[in-house]
Amino acid sequence: MIDLKLLEHLETYLTEARHDKFHRVLSQRTKHFTVATEDVYQLHNTSAVIRSCDVFGIQEVHIVEERNTKRIDREIAMGAQKWVDLKRYHSVKDAIQTLKHQGYQIVATTPHENDSLLADFDVSNKSCFFFGREMSGLSQEVLDEADCFLKIPMVGFTESLNISVSAAIILQHVTTQLKASTIDWQLSENERLEKRLDWCKKTIKSYDEIVERFYQS
């Protein structure tokens, strides 16, 4: 349970602009959609995907590092990793099992299947969009476990887009459609309180000392 009195006390250390920003951003956050990257080799690609998730209101990002284990590029993500929740896995199997247990359908983004074009995607389903390696794309394991496939229409000679570009295009489209719908897509009240406390912790200098003084008073 969130200690509301502590939260209210901590928020007095925020500027009015930062306080308002937290509330405004949280009102646009969602877990109805989430994103997973599978063994992305180029560090800046994963970082750019995280940044797109923050921009389009996706609260959680799932990173599978079965072969490639790398730290997030802070410069490319530009602080987005501070506001987006990162979930890391050492195997695709664990990631998919966890996501399906949470009620997500697995959406494999690939230019090589025609299951659903982006314009026809049904946003009513709770979905995790999987993006694969730069050269080889998604693994066969993800393709076998996918509930559906999603394709961005392309009319040029090039057969695929950089994954960070693909993620931005897909997220911009599906979140716009989602927010125009009647679906209950926003974070729950408790989830918002948890993030307010988490963001205070990541923002306020001497956070631990302030909390200690609060409980001693």
C-alpha positions in Angstrom: 0.0 0.0 0.0 1.1 3.5 -0.8 1.6 5.8 2.2 -0.4 8.8 0.9 0.8 11.2 3.6 4.4 10.4 2.7 3.6 10.8 -1.0 2.0 14.2 -0.4 4.9 15.3 1.7 7.4 14.2 -1.0 5.5 16.1 -3.7 6.0 19.3 -1.7 9.7 19.0 -2.8 8.7 19.1 -6.4 8.3 22.3 -8.4 4.8 23.1 -9.4 5.7 22.5 -13.0 7.2 19.1 -12.3 4.2 18.1 -10.1 1.8 19.1 -12.9 3.9 17.2 -15.4 3.8 14.0 -13.4 0.0 14.1 -13.3 -0.4 15.1 -16.9 2.0 12.3 -18.2 0.4 9.7 -15.9 -3.1 10.6 -17.3 -1.8 9.4 -20.7 0.1 6.3 -19.6 -1.1 2.8 -20.5 -0.3 -0.9 -19.9 -3.0 -1.9 -22.4 -0.1 -2.1 -24.9 3.5 -3.0 -24.2 6.6 -3.6 -26.2 9.2 -6.4 -26.2 12.6 -6.4 -28.0 14.4 -9.6 -28.7 18.2 -9.7 -28.7 18.6 -6.4 -30.4 22.3 -6.0 -31.1 22.7 -2.3 -31.7 22.4 -0.6 -28.3 21.0 2.6 -29.7 18.1 0.7 -31.3 16.9 -0.6 -27.9 17.4 2.8 -26.4 15.4 4.5 -29.2 12.6 2.1 -28.7 12.4 2.9 -25.0 12.3 6.6 -25.9 9.4 6.0 -28.3 7.5 4.1 -25.6 7.9 7.1 -23.3 6.8 9.5 -26.0 3.7 7.5 -26.8 2.7 6.6 -23.3 3.7 3.0 -23.0 4.7 2.4 -19.4 6.5 -1.0 -19.6 9.2 -2.3 -22.0 10.3 -5.9 -22.0 13.9 -6.6 -23.0 14.9 -10.1 -23.9 18.7 -10.6 -23.7 19.2 -14.2 -24.5 22.3 -13.6 -26.6 23.1 -9.9 -26.2 23.3 -8.3 -22.8 24.0 -4.6 -22.9 23.3 -1.6 -20.7 20.8 0.9 -21.9 22.4 3.8 -23.8 21.4 6.7 -21.6 22.3 9.4 -24.2 20.0 7.9 -26.8 17.2 7.1 -24.4 17.5 10.7 -23.2 16.3 9.8 -19.7 13.3 7.8 -20.9 14.5 4.8 -18.9 13.9 6.8 -15.8 10.1 7.1 -16.5 9.5 3.8 -18.3 9.5 0.5 -16.4 12.1 -2.0 -17.9 11.5 -5.7 -17.5 14.5 -7.9 -18.5 14.6 -11.6 -19.4 17.3 -14.1 -20.2 15.1 -16.2 -22.5 12.3 -15.7 -24.9 10.3 -18.5 -23.3 10.3 -16.7 -19.9 9.2 -13.4 -21.5 6.4 -14.9 -23.5 5.1 -17.0 -20.5 5.1 -13.9 -18.3 3.4 -11.7 -20.8 0.7 -14.3 -21.6 0.1 -14.8 -17.9 -0.5 -11.1 -17.7 -3.2 -11.3 -20.4 -1.2 -10.0 -23.3 -1.6 -11.4 -26.8 1.8 -11.8 -28.5 2.0 -9.6 -31.7 4.9 -10.5 -33.9 5.9 -7.5 -36.0 7.3 -8.7 -39.3 7.2 -7.7 -43.0 7.0 -11.3 -44.1 3.5 -12.2 -42.9 0.1 -10.8 -44.0 -2.0 -11.6 -40.9 -2.8 -7.9 -40.2 -1.9 -4.6 -41.8 -1.3 -1.8 -39.3 -4.4 0.1 -40.4 -6.6 -3.0 -39.7 -5.1 -3.9 -36.3 -7.7 -4.4 -33.5 -6.7 -2.2 -30.6 -9.3 -3.7 -28.2 -7.0 -6.6 -27.4 -4.3 -6.2 -24.7 -1.2 -6.6 -26.8 2.6 -6.9 -26.6 4.4 -5.9 -29.8 7.6 -8.0 -30.3 10.5 -6.5 -32.3 13.4 -8.6 -33.4 17.1 -8.5 -34.3 18.3 -6.0 -36.9 19.3 -8.5 -39.6 17.4 -11.7 -38.8 14.2 -10.4 -37.3 12.2 -12.3 -34.7 13.2 -15.8 -33.7 11.2 -18.8 -34.8 10.2 -19.3 -31.2 8.5 -15.9 -31.1 6.9 -16.6 -34.5 5.6 -20.0 -33.3 4.2 -18.5 -30.1 2.7 -15.4 -31.7 -1.1 -14.9 -31.5 -1.0 -12.7 -34.6 1.3 -10.9 -37.0 1.5 -7.2 -37.7 2.9 -5.6 -40.9 3.6 -2.0 -41.8 2.7 -1.5 -45.5 5.8 -0.6 -47.6 5.9 0.2 -51.3 9.6 0.7 -51.9 12.5 -1.6 -52.8 13.5 -1.9 -49.1 11.8 -4.8 -47.3 12.1 -3.6 -43.8 12.5 -0.6 -41.5 14.9 -0.1 -38.6 13.2 -1.5 -35.5 13.2 1.9 -33.7 11.4 3.4 -36.7 9.0 0.5 -36.9 8.2 0.8 -33.2 7.5 4.5 -33.4 5.2 4.1 -36.4 3.3 1.3 -34.8 3.0 2.9 -31.4 1.9 6.2 -32.8 -0.9 4.5 -34.7 -2.2 2.1 -32.1 -2.1 4.6 -29.2 -4.0 7.2 -31.3 -6.6 4.6 -32.1 -6.7 3.4 -28.5 -7.3 6.9 -27.0 -10.1 7.5 -29.5 -11.9 4.4 -28.4 -14.1 3.6 -25.4 -11.6 1.1 -24.0 -10.5 1.5 -20.4 -6.8 1.9 -21.2 -5.4 4.2 -18.5 -3.4 3.1 -15.5 -5.4 2.2 -12.4 -5.4 4.7 -9.5 -3.1 2.5 -7.5 -0.7 2.2 -10.4 -0.6 6.0 -10.7 0.1 6.4 -7.0 3.0 3.9 -7.3 4.5 5.7 -10.2 4.2 9.1 -8.5 6.1 7.7 -5.6 8.7 6.0 -7.9 9.2 9.2 -9.9 9.6 11.3 -6.7 12.3 8.8 -5.6 14.1 9.2 -9.0 13.7 13.0 -8.9 14.2 14.3 -5.4 17.8 14.7 -4.1 18.3 13.3 -0.6 15.2 11.2 -1.0 16.2 8.6 1.7 17.0 11.3 4.2 13.7 13.1 3.6 11.8 9.8 4.1 13.7 9.0 7.3 13.0 12.5 8.8 9.3 12.1 7.8 8.9 8.9 9.8 10.9 10.2 12.7 8.8 13.3 13.1 
